[in-house]
């Protein structure tokens, strides 16, 4: 079974050590995108309430885009000489976040929870973008492009959580359940 440590080649101009570092960051993003697209599809299936159709239809294009991000990340890992891991077991074993915990719930509750999910994914992407600045600008550019789209999707989510004064219903929430409850009360 191949891992990033089994690389025998990488792209010209990138050392093996740097390629291994980049592959590790890419693998973490691959897990995040696989988890995110499954979470978004879960929300799509389980959202209920008066704004059901708006949220239901808003989520599907996000699912498709995030699936595409996962494919791009996996292909970049392979391009650098690594072996991408996309199995459910590897996601669960290697992730540092909890599984999405809401089942059937109202639109606002799911959107509140998704606000925190997106915060986590985007925040980690931005950290990795900084780390890649001196290592691999090609990979950095790809993650910047993905982050731009994720931030747009996050804005779509937040638009449903924002009041006329610009305050988010999830302001101050630091866990998914708390964000869902706060959004449901708003």
C-alpha positions in Angstrom: 0.0 0.0 0.0 1.5 3.4 -1.0 1.9 6.3 1.3 3.6 9.7 0.9 6.7 8.0 2.3 6.8 5.7 -0.7 7.3 8.3 -3.3 10.1 7.6 -5.8 9.7 10.8 -7.9 8.1 14.2 -7.7 7.7 17.2 -10.0 10.9 18.9 -11.2 12.2 21.6 -8.9 10.5 20.1 -5.8 12.6 18.1 -3.3 11.4 14.8 -2.0 11.2 16.2 1.5 9.1 19.2 0.3 6.9 16.9 -1.8 6.2 14.8 1.3 5.3 17.9 3.3 3.0 19.1 0.5 1.4 15.6 0.1 0.6 15.5 3.8 -1.2 18.9 3.6 -3.0 17.8 0.4 -4.1 14.5 2.1 -5.5 16.4 5.0 -7.5 18.6 2.6 -8.6 15.5 0.6 -10.0 14.1 3.8 -11.7 17.4 4.6 -13.3 17.7 1.1 -14.5 14.1 1.2 -16.0 14.6 4.6 -17.5 18.0 3.6 -19.2 16.7 0.5 -20.7 13.8 2.4 -21.8 16.2 5.2 -23.4 18.5 2.6 -25.2 15.7 1.0 -26.4 14.5 4.5 -27.8 18.0 5.1 -29.5 18.0 1.7 -31.3 14.7 2.6 -32.2 15.7 6.2 -33.1 19.4 6.1 -36.8 20.2 6.8 -38.9 23.3 7.4 -40.4 26.2 5.6 -37.2 27.0 3.7 -36.6 23.4 2.7 -36.5 23.8 -1.0 -34.2 26.8 -1.0 -31.7 25.1 1.2 -32.1 21.7 -0.5 -31.4 23.3 -3.9 -28.6 25.5 -2.6 -26.6 22.6 -1.2 -26.4 20.3 -4.3 -24.1 22.6 -6.4 -21.9 22.8 -3.3 -21.7 19.0 -3.1 -20.7 18.8 -6.8 -18.0 21.5 -6.5 -16.5 20.0 -3.3 -16.4 16.5 -4.9 -14.5 18.1 -7.8 -12.1 19.7 -5.2 -11.4 16.2 -3.8 -10.6 14.9 -7.2 -8.2 17.8 -7.9 -6.5 17.2 -4.5 -6.1 13.5 -5.1 -4.7 14.1 -8.6 -2.2 16.6 -7.2 -1.0 14.0 -4.6 -0.5 11.5 -7.4 1.3 14.2 -9.5 3.7 14.8 -6.7 4.4 11.0 -6.5 2.2 10.2 -3.6 -0.8 7.8 -3.3 -4.0 9.5 -2.3 -6.1 7.8 0.3 -9.9 8.3 0.0 -11.3 5.4 1.9 -13.9 6.1 4.7 -11.7 4.4 7.2 -8.7 6.6 6.4 -10.9 9.8 6.8 -12.2 8.7 10.2 -8.7 7.5 11.4 -6.8 10.6 10.3 -9.2 13.5 10.8 -9.0 15.8 13.7 -12.7 16.9 13.8 -15.9 15.2 15.0 -18.5 13.7 12.7 -21.4 15.9 11.8 -24.0 15.3 14.5 -27.3 16.7 13.3 -29.9 14.4 11.7 -33.3 15.5 10.6 -33.5 19.2 11.6 -34.8 22.5 10.4 -33.1 24.6 7.8 -31.8 27.2 10.3 -30.3 24.5 12.6 -28.5 22.8 9.7 -27.3 26.2 8.4 -26.0 27.1 11.8 -24.1 23.9 12.1 -22.7 24.3 8.5 -21.5 27.7 9.4 -19.1 26.1 11.9 -18.2 23.3 9.5 -17.2 25.9 6.8 -15.3 28.0 9.4 -13.1 24.9 10.2 -12.5 23.9 6.6 -11.7 27.4 5.4 -9.6 28.2 8.5 -7.4 25.2 7.9 -7.1 25.9 4.2 -5.9 29.4 5.0 -3.2 28.0 7.4 -2.1 25.6 4.7 -2.0 28.4 2.1 0.5 30.2 4.3 2.6 27.1 4.8 2.8 26.5 1.1 4.1 30.0 0.3 7.8 29.0 0.3 7.3 25.3 -0.7 4.9 24.9 -3.7 3.2 27.8 -5.3 1.3 25.5 -7.8 -0.4 23.6 -5.0 -0.9 26.9 -3.1 -2.7 28.3 -6.1 -5.0 25.3 -6.3 -5.9 25.6 -2.7 -6.4 29.3 -3.0 -8.9 28.7 -5.8 -10.8 26.1 -3.8 -10.8 28.4 -0.8 -12.3 31.2 -2.8 -15.2 28.9 -3.8 -15.6 27.6 -0.2 -15.8 31.2 1.1 -18.5 31.9 -1.5 -20.5 28.9 -0.3 -20.0 29.9 3.3 -21.4 33.3 2.4 -24.5 31.6 0.9 -24.9 29.8 4.3 -24.3 32.9 6.4 -26.8 35.0 4.4 -29.5 32.8 5.9 -28.1 33.4 9.4 -27.5 37.1 9.2 -29.9 39.8 10.5 -30.4 43.2 8.9 -27.7 44.6 11.1 -25.1 42.1 9.8 -25.0 40.0 13.0 -24.8 36.2 12.6 -27.2 34.1 14.7 -24.2 31.8 15.3 -22.0 34.6 16.7 -20.1 33.3 19.7 -21.0 29.6 19.1 -18.0 27.4 19.3 -19.5 24.0 18.6 -21.9 22.6 16.0 -24.7 21.9 18.4 -24.5 25.4 20.0 -24.5 27.0 16.5 -27.5 24.9 15.5 -29.4 25.9 18.6 -28.5 29.6 18.3 -29.6 29.6 14.6 -32.8 27.9 15.5 -33.7 30.5 18.0 -33.0 33.4 15.7 
